[in-house]
């Protein structure tokens, strides 16, 4: 078995090298490909075909690869009958059009090969536990990259994936407070607002500040920070506000805490629209022209790292203290847990990641305005937490993608009037989508009272145990 794994790993590495070589060698061969696709020069005899071909060469001369790719697709789709697209030409054309995706696939093959070799040579068993999670994470990110290159960055699928990743971080950060610590806070939108504004203010292009702050003489900040630094500052700003608010607020319990944090979110939204702070926040006007992400891998990477840090915190001694406070404050205090200090810690950390999520949301929306961060945004995040399961990280992640997909994509056809001949289908009109969505949410809550995952987590170890148990059961039956 060990030899077989090493041989398979070697074959995967060879395949990865072949794919990489093919993708790299075809990268700059578009002019040659155009000639090989039309060996008889039929374009010279067809004006429309020549015009389509010229669009490709013009985009290439302007060093605009995206436009060249679109023009090439139109050229091939419009004149596929006249072009030679088989054999070596078809092979090179495939790698030219899908070069980035093929390079990502080659990376996955290398990771899989490394995992096989580590699994075969490891005697202690420690490395084996890390192999499958590493391969699954690589599959996730490589899959997102390939889907983005195939479906397009502006497709509805990528919109759902990008927004779902951001909402997953926001839901997990809220679950840390509401689900794992038992503090019912409704101030999430306020901390998201602080994070979004902090990020936007410090990442606006310097040459564009006069245009953005046109009513406030260009604003008081006249420099630009890198995106990652601005995101970190967004989280720190939200954490600072949480620390200050936590002093009086965390003395409250239950509904009183929820009302106090909800009031904070509404107050902070009004303050950020105050004209007196206009040189910093731009008043009630939009903040724009700040750095945004070009690929879905960015929010996936940032959200993934943040969720991993939250998971590590929950499985630490601090996380066990949070759960003890949630289950019974009197017993937790009797065991020596400082209730106020741990509540403050959970509140500040949750707010930090809410600020990071707000920064990512600003990058996704490309503009920031305080009026958009209403209490309804907090209720959306709370709804995701409840649907996924209070006290379940994987439940919050799953529910985030399902929530965004259902609300933004799957049910959108219900907003369009539909005619079957001369008969108009009743109820299908603008706004009906949200009615059906509300009914779906009610059904989920009724049938899954503890949420999709409850307080459980997705576990590879549990999956292996169930699989081995079924195999043993089948062997005994046989």
C-alpha positions as CSV (number, residue, x, y, z in Angstrom):
1,X,0.0,0.0,0.0
2,X,2.9,2.4,0.8
3,X,4.5,1.8,-2.6
4,X,1.2,2.3,-4.3
5,X,0.6,5.6,-2.6
6,X,4.1,6.8,-3.6
7,X,3.6,5.7,-7.2
8,X,0.2,7.5,-7.3
9,X,1.8,10.6,-5.9
10,X,4.5,10.6,-8.5
11,X,1.9,10.2,-11.3
12,X,0.0,13.2,-9.9
13,X,3.1,15.3,-9.8
14,X,3.9,14.4,-13.5
15,X,0.3,15.3,-14.5
16,X,0.6,18.6,-12.6
17,X,3.9,19.4,-14.5
18,X,2.2,18.6,-17.8
19,X,-0.8,20.8,-17.1
20,X,1.5,23.6,-15.8
21,X,3.7,23.4,-18.9
22,X,0.7,23.4,-21.3
23,X,-0.9,26.4,-19.5
24,X,2.3,28.5,-19.5
25,X,3.4,27.7,-23.1
26,X,0.0,28.7,-24.5
27,X,-0.2,32.0,-22.5
28,X,1.2,34.3,-25.2
29,X,0.4,32.3,-28.3
30,X,-3.0,34.0,-29.3
31,X,-1.7,35.5,-32.6
32,X,-0.3,32.2,-33.6
33,X,-3.5,30.4,-32.5
34,X,-5.7,32.7,-34.6
35,X,-3.7,31.8,-37.7
36,X,-3.8,28.1,-36.9
37,X,-7.5,28.3,-36.4
38,X,-8.0,29.7,-39.9
39,X,-5.3,28.0,-42.0
40,X,-7.1,28.8,-45.3
41,X,-7.5,32.5,-44.3
42,X,-11.3,32.4,-44.8
43,X,-11.6,35.6,-42.8
44,X,-10.2,37.5,-45.8
45,X,-13.2,36.4,-47.8
46,X,-15.8,37.2,-45.1
47,X,-16.1,40.8,-43.8
48,X,-18.0,39.8,-40.6
49,X,-15.5,37.1,-39.8
50,X,-12.5,39.5,-40.4
51,X,-14.1,42.1,-38.2
52,X,-14.6,39.7,-35.4
53,X,-11.0,38.5,-35.8
54,X,-9.7,42.2,-35.8
55,X,-11.5,42.8,-32.5
56,X,-9.4,40.0,-30.9
57,X,-6.1,41.4,-32.3
58,X,-7.0,45.0,-31.3
59,X,-7.8,44.0,-27.7
60,X,-4.5,42.1,-27.7
61,X,-2.6,45.1,-29.0
62,X,-4.2,47.3,-26.3
63,X,-2.9,44.8,-23.7
64,X,-6.5,44.1,-22.5
65,X,-6.6,40.3,-21.8
66,X,-10.2,40.3,-20.5
67,X,-11.5,42.0,-23.6
68,X,-9.3,39.8,-25.8
69,X,-10.9,36.7,-24.1
70,X,-14.4,38.0,-24.7
71,X,-13.7,38.8,-28.3
72,X,-12.1,35.4,-28.8
73,X,-15.2,33.7,-27.4
74,X,-17.5,35.7,-29.7
75,X,-15.2,34.9,-32.7
76,X,-15.2,31.2,-32.0
77,X,-18.9,30.9,-31.2
78,X,-19.9,32.9,-34.2
79,X,-17.7,31.2,-36.8
80,X,-17.1,27.7,-35.3
81,X,-18.1,26.0,-38.6
82,X,-15.4,27.8,-40.6
83,X,-12.6,27.5,-38.0
84,X,-10.3,24.5,-37.3
85,X,-10.9,23.7,-33.6
86,X,-9.8,20.1,-33.3
87,X,-6.5,18.3,-32.6
88,X,-3.5,20.2,-31.4
89,X,-5.3,23.6,-32.1
90,X,-8.2,22.6,-29.8
91,X,-5.8,21.4,-27.1
92,X,-3.8,24.7,-27.1
93,X,-7.0,26.7,-27.3
94,X,-8.4,24.9,-24.3
95,X,-5.3,25.7,-22.2
96,X,-5.2,29.3,-23.4
97,X,-8.9,29.9,-22.4
98,X,-8.6,28.0,-19.1
99,X,-5.0,28.7,-18.2
100,X,-5.6,30.1,-14.6
101,X,-8.0,27.3,-13.8
102,X,-5.6,24.7,-15.0
103,X,-2.8,26.2,-12.9
104,X,-5.1,26.0,-9.9
105,X,-5.8,22.4,-10.7
106,X,-2.1,21.6,-11.0
107,X,-1.6,23.2,-7.5
108,X,-4.3,20.9,-6.1
109,X,-2.6,17.8,-7.7
110,X,0.7,18.8,-6.1
111,X,-1.0,19.2,-2.6
112,X,-2.7,15.9,-3.1
113,X,0.6,14.2,-4.0
114,X,2.3,15.7,-1.0
115,X,-0.6,14.5,1.2
116,X,-0.2,10.9,-0.2
117,X,3.5,10.9,0.4
118,X,3.1,12.2,4.0
119,X,0.4,9.7,4.7
120,X,2.6,6.9,3.4
121,X,5.8,7.8,5.2
122,X,4.3,9.0,8.5
123,X,4.6,6.5,11.3
124,X,3.4,8.5,14.3
125,X,0.0,9.2,12.8
126,X,0.1,13.0,13.6
127,X,0.6,14.1,10.0
128,X,-2.2,11.8,8.8
129,X,-4.7,13.8,10.8
130,X,-3.7,17.0,8.9
131,X,-3.6,15.5,5.4
132,X,-7.4,15.3,4.8
133,X,-8.2,18.8,6.2
134,X,-5.4,20.3,4.1
135,X,-6.7,18.6,1.0
136,X,-10.3,19.7,1.7
137,X,-9.2,23.3,2.2
138,X,-7.2,23.2,-1.0
139,X,-10.2,21.8,-2.8
140,X,-12.4,24.6,-1.5
141,X,-10.1,27.4,-2.6
142,X,-9.1,25.9,-5.9
143,X,-12.7,25.1,-6.6
144,X,-13.7,28.8,-5.9
145,X,-10.9,30.0,-8.2
146,X,-11.9,27.6,-11.0
147,X,-15.6,28.4,-10.7
148,X,-14.8,32.2,-10.7
149,X,-12.8,31.8,-13.9
150,X,-15.5,29.7,-15.6
151,X,-18.7,31.4,-14.4
152,X,-17.2,34.9,-14.4
153,X,-16.6,37.2,-11.4
154,X,-19.9,39.0,-11.9
155,X,-22.1,35.9,-12.2
156,X,-24.9,35.3,-9.6
157,X,-23.1,32.2,-8.3
158,X,-20.0,34.2,-7.5
159,X,-22.1,37.0,-5.9
160,X,-23.6,34.4,-3.6
161,X,-20.2,32.9,-2.7
162,X,-18.6,36.3,-2.0
163,X,-21.5,37.6,0.1
164,X,-22.0,34.1,1.8
165,X,-18.3,34.1,2.9
166,X,-18.7,37.6,4.5
167,X,-22.0,36.7,6.2
168,X,-20.4,33.5,7.5
169,X,-17.8,35.5,9.3
170,X,-20.4,37.9,10.7
171,X,-22.6,35.0,11.8
172,X,-19.8,33.1,13.5
173,X,-18.7,36.3,15.3
174,X,-22.2,36.8,16.5
175,X,-22.5,33.2,17.5
176,X,-19.4,33.6,19.7
177,X,-21.3,36.1,21.8
178,X,-24.9,34.9,21.6
179,X,-24.5,31.1,21.1
180,X,-21.3,30.3,23.0
181,X,-21.3,32.9,25.8
182,X,-25.1,33.4,26.2
183,X,-25.0,37.2,25.9
184,X,-28.0,38.4,23.8
185,X,-26.5,41.3,21.9
186,X,-28.2,43.2,19.0
187,X,-25.4,45.6,18.3
188,X,-23.8,43.8,15.4
189,X,-24.8,46.4,12.7
190,X,-23.2,49.1,14.8
191,X,-19.8,47.3,14.9
192,X,-20.1,46.4,11.3
193,X,-20.7,50.1,10.5
194,X,-17.6,51.1,12.5
195,X,-15.5,48.5,10.7
196,X,-16.8,49.5,7.2
197,X,-16.2,53.2,7.8
198,X,-12.8,52.7,9.3
199,X,-11.7,50.6,6.4
200,X,-13.1,53.0,3.8
201,X,-11.7,56.1,5.4
202,X,-8.1,54.8,5.5
203,X,-8.1,53.0,2.1
204,X,-9.6,55.7,-0.2
205,X,-7.2,56.7,-2.9
206,X,-5.3,59.8,-2.0
207,X,-5.9,61.5,-5.4
208,X,-9.7,60.8,-5.1
209,X,-10.2,62.3,-1.6
210,X,-11.0,65.7,-2.9
211,X,-13.8,64.2,-5.1
212,X,-15.2,62.0,-2.4
213,X,-15.1,64.6,0.4
214,X,-16.2,67.4,-2.0
215,X,-18.4,69.0,0.6
216,X,-15.7,68.9,3.3
217,X,-12.6,70.3,1.6
218,X,-11.1,66.8,0.9
219,X,-11.5,65.6,4.5
220,X,-8.9,65.5,7.2
221,X,-7.2,62.2,6.3
222,X,-4.8,62.7,3.4
223,X,-3.1,59.3,3.1
224,X,-3.9,55.8,2.0
225,X,-3.1,52.5,3.9
226,X,-2.8,49.0,2.4
227,X,-6.0,47.0,2.3
228,X,-5.0,44.4,5.0
229,X,-3.8,47.1,7.3
230,X,-7.1,49.0,6.9
231,X,-9.0,45.8,7.6
232,X,-7.0,45.2,10.8
233,X,-7.7,48.8,11.9
234,X,-11.4,48.3,11.2
235,X,-11.5,45.4,13.6
236,X,-9.5,47.3,16.2
237,X,-11.8,50.3,16.0
238,X,-14.8,48.1,16.5
239,X,-13.1,46.3,19.4
240,X,-12.3,49.7,21.0
241,X,-15.9,50.8,20.9
242,X,-17.0,47.5,22.3
243,X,-14.5,47.8,25.2
244,X,-15.9,51.3,26.0
245,X,-19.5,50.3,25.6
246,X,-18.9,47.0,27.5
247,X,-18.2,48.8,30.8
248,X,-21.8,49.8,31.6
249,X,-23.7,47.5,29.2
250,X,-22.3,44.1,30.3
251,X,-23.6,44.7,33.8
252,X,-27.1,44.1,32.2
253,X,-28.7,40.8,31.5
254,X,-31.0,39.2,29.0
255,X,-33.4,41.6,27.2
256,X,-31.9,44.7,28.9
257,X,-28.5,43.9,27.3
258,X,-30.2,43.4,23.9
259,X,-32.0,46.7,24.1
260,X,-28.9,48.6,25.2
261,X,-26.7,47.2,22.4
262,X,-29.5,47.8,19.9
263,X,-29.7,51.4,21.1
264,X,-25.9,51.7,20.7
265,X,-26.2,50.6,17.1
266,X,-28.9,53.1,16.3
267,X,-27.0,55.9,18.1
268,X,-23.7,55.2,16.3
269,X,-25.5,55.2,13.0
270,X,-26.9,58.7,13.7
271,X,-23.5,60.0,14.9
272,X,-21.7,58.9,11.8
273,X,-24.2,60.8,9.7
274,X,-23.7,64.0,11.7
275,X,-22.4,66.9,9.6
276,X,-20.0,67.9,12.3
277,X,-18.0,64.7,11.7
278,X,-18.2,65.2,7.9
279,X,-14.5,65.8,7.4
280,X,-13.9,62.3,8.7
281,X,-17.1,60.3,7.9
282,X,-18.3,62.4,4.9
283,X,-21.6,63.0,6.8
284,X,-24.6,61.4,5.2
285,X,-22.8,61.1,1.8
286,X,-21.3,58.0,0.3
287,X,-17.8,56.9,0.9
288,X,-16.3,55.4,-2.3
289,X,-13.2,54.9,-4.4
290,X,-11.5,52.8,-1.8
291,X,-9.7,49.5,-2.4
292,X,-12.0,46.6,-3.3
293,X,-11.2,42.9,-3.9
294,X,-10.9,41.6,-7.5
295,X,-11.4,37.9,-6.7
296,X,-13.6,35.9,-4.5
297,X,-10.5,34.2,-3.0
298,X,-9.9,37.4,-0.9
299,X,-13.1,37.3,1.2
300,X,-12.8,33.5,1.4
301,X,-9.2,33.8,2.7
302,X,-9.9,36.5,5.2
303,X,-13.1,35.0,6.5
304,X,-11.5,31.5,6.6
305,X,-8.6,32.8,8.8
306,X,-10.9,34.7,11.1
307,X,-13.3,31.7,11.5
308,X,-10.3,29.4,12.2
309,X,-9.1,31.8,15.0
310,X,-12.6,31.9,16.5
311,X,-12.7,28.1,16.4
312,X,-9.4,27.9,18.2
313,X,-10.6,30.3,20.8
314,X,-13.8,28.3,21.4
315,X,-11.8,25.1,21.9
316,X,-9.4,26.8,24.3
317,X,-9.8,27.2,28.1
318,X,-11.4,30.7,27.4
319,X,-13.9,29.0,25.2
320,X,-14.8,26.5,27.9
321,X,-15.2,29.4,30.3
322,X,-17.6,31.1,27.8
323,X,-19.7,27.9,27.6
324,X,-19.7,27.6,31.4
325,X,-21.1,31.2,31.7
326,X,-23.7,30.4,29.1
327,X,-24.9,27.2,30.9
328,X,-24.9,28.5,34.5
329,X,-23.4,31.8,35.7
330,X,-23.6,30.9,39.4
331,X,-21.8,27.6,38.9
332,X,-19.2,29.3,36.6
333,X,-18.5,32.0,39.2
334,X,-18.3,29.3,42.0
335,X,-15.6,27.6,39.9
336,X,-13.5,30.8,39.9
337,X,-14.4,32.2,36.5
338,X,-14.4,36.0,36.5
339,X,-17.8,36.6,34.8
340,X,-17.3,40.3,33.9
341,X,-13.8,39.8,32.5
342,X,-14.8,36.9,30.3
343,X,-18.0,38.6,29.1
344,X,-15.9,41.6,28.2
345,X,-13.4,39.4,26.4
346,X,-16.2,37.7,24.4
347,X,-17.8,41.0,23.6
348,X,-14.6,42.7,22.4
349,X,-13.4,39.7,20.3
350,X,-16.9,39.3,18.7
351,X,-16.9,43.0,17.9
352,X,-13.4,42.8,16.4
353,X,-14.5,40.2,13.9
354,X,-17.7,42.0,13.2
355,X,-15.6,45.1,12.3
356,X,-13.5,42.9,9.9
357,X,-16.7,41.6,8.4
358,X,-18.0,45.1,8.0
359,X,-14.8,46.0,6.1
360,X,-15.2,43.0,3.8
361,X,-18.9,44.0,3.3
362,X,-17.7,47.5,2.3
363,X,-15.3,46.0,-0.2
364,X,-18.1,43.9,-1.6
365,X,-20.6,46.8,-2.0
366,X,-17.8,49.2,-3.2
367,X,-19.6,52.1,-1.3
368,X,-20.4,52.8,2.3
369,X,-23.2,54.8,3.8
370,X,-24.3,54.7,7.4
371,X,-28.1,54.6,6.5
372,X,-27.6,51.1,5.2
373,X,-26.5,49.6,8.5
374,X,-30.0,49.4,10.1
375,X,-31.2,47.0,12.8
376,X,-32.6,44.8,10.0
377,X,-29.0,43.9,9.1
378,X,-28.5,42.7,12.7
379,X,-31.7,40.6,12.5
380,X,-30.5,39.0,9.3
381,X,-27.3,37.9,11.0
382,X,-29.2,36.7,14.1
383,X,-31.6,34.8,11.9
384,X,-28.6,33.0,10.2
385,X,-27.2,32.1,13.6
386,X,-30.6,30.7,14.8
387,X,-31.1,28.7,11.5
388,X,-27.6,27.3,11.7
389,X,-27.7,26.5,15.4
390,X,-26.8,28.5,18.5
391,X,-23.4,27.3,19.5
392,X,-22.4,25.7,16.1
393,X,-19.7,27.3,14.0
394,X,-20.3,25.0,11.0
395,X,-24.0,25.6,11.3
396,X,-23.5,29.3,11.0
397,X,-21.3,28.9,7.9
398,X,-23.8,26.5,6.2
399,X,-26.8,28.7,7.1
400,X,-25.0,31.8,5.7
401,X,-24.6,30.4,2.2
402,X,-28.1,28.9,2.2
403,X,-29.6,32.2,3.4
404,X,-27.8,34.3,0.8
405,X,-28.5,31.8,-2.0
406,X,-32.2,31.6,-1.2
407,X,-32.8,35.3,-0.7
408,X,-30.6,36.6,-3.6
409,X,-30.8,33.8,-6.2
410,X,-32.9,30.7,-5.9
411,X,-36.2,32.5,-5.2
412,X,-35.7,35.5,-7.5
413,X,-38.0,34.1,-10.2
414,X,-40.9,34.7,-7.8
415,X,-40.6,38.4,-8.3
416,X,-41.3,38.2,-12.1
417,X,-44.8,38.1,-13.5
418,X,-45.3,34.9,-15.5
419,X,-47.7,34.3,-18.3
420,X,-48.9,30.8,-19.4
421,X,-50.4,31.8,-22.8
422,X,-53.1,34.3,-21.9
423,X,-53.2,33.2,-18.2
424,X,-51.2,35.2,-15.7
425,X,-49.9,33.1,-12.8
426,X,-51.3,34.7,-9.6
427,X,-49.2,36.1,-6.8
428,X,-45.9,36.2,-8.9
429,X,-44.9,39.8,-8.7
430,X,-42.4,42.1,-7.1
431,X,-42.0,41.3,-3.4
432,X,-43.5,37.9,-3.4
433,X,-40.0,36.4,-3.2
434,X,-39.6,37.7,0.4
435,X,-43.1,36.3,1.4
436,X,-42.1,32.8,0.2
437,X,-38.6,33.2,1.8
438,X,-40.3,34.0,5.2
439,X,-42.5,30.9,4.9
440,X,-39.4,28.8,4.2
441,X,-37.6,30.2,7.3
442,X,-40.6,29.5,9.4
443,X,-40.7,25.9,8.2
444,X,-37.0,25.5,8.9
445,X,-37.4,26.8,12.5
446,X,-40.4,24.6,13.1
447,X,-38.8,21.4,11.9
448,X,-35.3,22.2,13.2
449,X,-36.0,23.9,16.5
450,X,-32.3,23.9,17.4
451,X,-31.2,24.9,14.0
452,X,-29.7,22.8,11.2
453,X,-26.7,21.7,13.2
454,X,-28.0,22.4,16.8
455,X,-24.9,22.7,18.9
456,X,-23.0,20.1,16.9
457,X,-20.1,20.6,14.5
458,X,-19.1,18.9,11.2
459,X,-16.4,16.5,12.2
460,X,-14.2,14.4,9.9
461,X,-13.5,12.1,12.9
462,X,-17.2,11.5,13.4
463,X,-17.6,10.8,9.7
464,X,-14.7,8.3,9.8
465,X,-16.2,6.5,12.8
466,X,-19.6,6.2,11.2
467,X,-18.0,4.9,8.0
468,X,-16.0,2.3,9.8
469,X,-19.0,1.3,11.9
470,X,-21.1,0.7,8.8
471,X,-18.3,-1.3,7.3
472,X,-18.0,-3.4,10.4
473,X,-21.8,-3.8,10.4
474,X,-21.8,-4.9,6.8
475,X,-19.0,-7.4,7.4
476,X,-20.9,-8.9,10.4
477,X,-24.1,-9.2,8.3
478,X,-22.1,-10.9,5.6
